[in-house]
């Protein structure tokens, strides 16, 4: 029986990917991601058979969550055994993204996918590094305040990852809309609260 290597992610819109791609240079021997690989992983699932893949797709179809107004916020580094391993761009807001990640985890648990045990830190991978790559400090210093205009994650995507000689290739399998009206309502409520606060503090 064939297996499918799956993960669930958010895909930033084209103008945001352009901001990221413009920053993706300046580290010798880095393996920079291509445009198709720029995503924020909510949950890596791994290898499953066709029947489990169908259950996962159905479970995600029943998920209800608000769309998220987000922005790119700085860059960082993951290491492995003390050596630089991955360069990433941070994404805010953490609380809303973490809440969505928990909902995805809960949906997957209903069809037998074991819950995630690692801490969730929303990021978009920019480059993978081997021991010959670097130095990385100049890149981190230059892009410490990397930022984008606010944008909206309005759907989640179930991806299949196929391993090949040049690394993995990621293919969208299904897209699931998030509730944009909930995001709009939250933004309106926030704006109203800000206006009220300014009015009460006015002389």
C-alpha positions as CSV (number, residue, x, y, z in Angstrom):
1,X,0.0,0.0,0.0
2,X,1.4,3.4,-1.0
3,X,2.2,5.9,1.8
4,X,1.9,9.7,1.9
5,X,4.2,12.0,3.7
6,X,1.8,14.8,4.9
7,X,2.0,18.1,6.8
8,X,-0.4,21.0,7.5
9,X,0.7,24.6,6.8
10,X,-0.1,28.2,6.1
11,X,1.0,29.8,2.9
12,X,1.9,33.5,3.0
13,X,0.6,35.6,0.0
14,X,2.9,36.4,-3.0
15,X,3.9,40.0,-1.8
16,X,5.1,38.5,1.6
17,X,7.0,35.7,-0.1
18,X,8.7,38.4,-2.3
19,X,9.8,40.2,0.9
20,X,11.3,36.9,2.2
21,X,12.9,36.0,-1.1
22,X,14.6,39.4,-1.3
23,X,16.3,38.7,2.0
24,X,17.4,35.2,1.0
25,X,21.1,35.7,0.2
26,X,24.4,36.4,1.9
27,X,25.2,33.1,3.5
28,X,27.9,31.0,1.7
29,X,26.7,27.4,0.9
30,X,23.2,27.9,2.3
31,X,20.4,25.9,0.7
32,X,17.8,28.6,0.2
33,X,14.2,27.6,0.0
34,X,12.4,28.2,-3.3
35,X,9.1,29.9,-3.5
36,X,7.1,26.7,-3.3
37,X,8.7,25.8,0.0
38,X,7.8,29.1,1.8
39,X,5.2,28.1,4.3
40,X,4.5,28.1,8.0
41,X,4.1,24.5,9.2
42,X,1.3,24.0,11.7
43,X,1.8,20.3,12.0
44,X,4.1,17.7,10.5
45,X,2.2,14.4,10.3
46,X,4.7,12.1,8.5
47,X,4.1,8.9,6.6
48,X,0.5,7.6,6.5
49,X,-1.4,5.1,4.3
50,X,-4.1,6.1,1.9
51,X,-7.0,5.4,4.3
52,X,-5.4,7.4,7.1
53,X,-4.7,10.2,4.6
54,X,-8.4,10.3,3.6
55,X,-9.4,10.4,7.3
56,X,-7.0,13.3,7.9
57,X,-8.4,15.3,4.9
58,X,-11.9,14.8,6.2
59,X,-11.0,15.8,9.8
60,X,-9.4,19.0,8.6
61,X,-12.5,19.7,6.5
62,X,-14.5,19.9,9.7
63,X,-12.2,22.4,11.4
64,X,-13.6,25.8,12.2
65,X,-11.2,28.7,13.1
66,X,-10.9,32.4,12.3
67,X,-8.5,33.7,9.7
68,X,-5.4,35.4,11.2
69,X,-4.0,38.8,10.5
70,X,-0.3,38.3,10.7
71,X,3.1,39.8,9.9
72,X,6.7,38.8,9.4
73,X,8.8,39.7,12.4
74,X,12.6,39.3,12.3
75,X,14.8,36.3,11.6
76,X,16.4,33.6,13.7
77,X,18.5,30.5,13.8
78,X,18.0,26.9,14.8
79,X,21.1,24.9,15.6
80,X,21.7,21.1,15.7
81,X,24.3,19.8,18.2
82,X,25.7,23.3,18.5
83,X,26.1,23.9,14.7
84,X,23.9,26.3,12.7
85,X,21.2,24.2,11.0
86,X,18.3,26.5,9.8
87,X,17.6,30.2,9.1
88,X,14.0,31.2,9.6
89,X,11.7,34.3,9.5
90,X,9.5,34.8,12.5
91,X,5.7,35.3,12.2
92,X,3.4,37.1,14.7
93,X,0.9,37.0,16.5
94,X,2.0,33.9,18.5
95,X,-1.2,33.5,20.5
96,X,-3.6,33.3,17.5
97,X,-1.2,31.1,15.5
98,X,-0.7,28.8,18.5
99,X,-4.5,28.6,19.0
100,X,-4.9,27.5,15.3
101,X,-2.1,25.0,15.7
102,X,-3.9,23.4,18.7
103,X,-7.2,23.2,16.8
104,X,-5.4,21.4,14.0
105,X,-3.8,19.1,16.5
106,X,-7.2,18.3,18.1
107,X,-8.7,17.6,14.7
108,X,-5.9,15.2,13.8
109,X,-6.2,13.5,17.2
110,X,-9.8,12.5,16.4
111,X,-8.5,10.3,13.6
112,X,-5.7,8.7,15.5
113,X,-2.8,11.0,14.8
114,X,-0.7,11.3,18.0
115,X,-0.5,14.8,19.4
116,X,2.5,17.0,18.9
117,X,4.9,17.0,21.8
118,X,7.3,19.7,20.6
119,X,6.7,23.4,21.5
120,X,5.2,25.4,18.6
121,X,7.2,28.4,17.4
122,X,5.7,29.9,14.2
123,X,8.3,30.4,11.6
124,X,9.0,30.2,7.9
125,X,12.2,28.3,6.9
126,X,14.4,30.4,4.7
127,X,17.5,28.3,4.4
128,X,19.0,25.0,5.5
129,X,22.7,24.9,6.5
130,X,25.4,22.3,6.6
131,X,28.7,22.5,8.4
132,X,30.3,24.3,5.4
133,X,27.7,27.1,5.4
134,X,28.3,30.5,6.9
135,X,29.1,32.7,8.5
136,X,25.5,33.5,9.6
137,X,26.0,36.3,12.0
138,X,26.1,39.1,9.4
139,X,22.8,37.9,7.9
140,X,21.1,37.8,11.3
141,X,22.3,41.2,12.1
142,X,21.3,42.7,8.8
143,X,17.8,41.2,8.9
144,X,17.1,41.4,12.6
145,X,14.2,43.8,12.0
146,X,12.9,42.1,8.8
147,X,9.2,42.9,8.6
148,X,6.2,42.8,6.2
149,X,3.0,44.7,6.0
150,X,0.1,43.0,7.8
151,X,-1.5,40.1,5.7
152,X,-4.1,37.5,6.3
153,X,-3.8,33.7,6.5
154,X,-7.3,32.8,5.2
155,X,-6.9,29.1,4.6
156,X,-4.8,26.2,5.8
157,X,-3.3,23.7,3.3
158,X,-2.7,19.9,3.6
159,X,0.6,19.2,1.8
160,X,2.2,16.1,0.5
161,X,6.0,16.1,0.6
162,X,7.8,13.9,-2.0
163,X,11.5,13.2,-1.3
164,X,13.9,13.3,-4.3
165,X,17.5,13.8,-5.1
166,X,17.3,17.5,-4.7
167,X,15.4,17.4,-1.4
168,X,11.7,17.4,-0.8
169,X,9.0,18.8,-3.1
170,X,5.8,20.0,-1.5
171,X,2.5,19.7,-3.3
172,X,-0.8,21.1,-2.0
173,X,-3.4,18.3,-1.6
174,X,-6.3,20.2,-0.2
175,X,-7.2,23.7,1.0
176,X,-9.5,24.6,3.9
177,X,-10.9,28.1,4.3
178,X,-10.6,29.9,7.6
179,X,-13.4,32.3,8.8
180,X,-12.5,35.7,7.4
181,X,-15.6,37.3,8.9
182,X,-14.4,36.4,12.4
183,X,-11.1,38.1,11.8
184,X,-12.9,41.2,10.5
185,X,-15.2,41.3,13.5
186,X,-12.2,41.0,15.9
187,X,-10.4,43.8,14.1
188,X,-13.5,46.0,14.2
189,X,-13.9,45.4,17.9
190,X,-10.2,46.2,18.5
191,X,-10.5,49.4,16.5
192,X,-13.6,50.4,18.4
193,X,-11.9,49.7,21.8
194,X,-8.9,51.8,20.7
195,X,-11.2,54.7,19.7
196,X,-13.0,54.5,23.0
197,X,-9.8,54.5,24.9
198,X,-8.5,57.6,23.1
199,X,-11.9,59.4,23.6
200,X,-11.8,58.7,27.4
201,X,-8.3,60.0,27.7
202,X,-8.9,63.1,25.6
203,X,-8.9,66.4,27.6
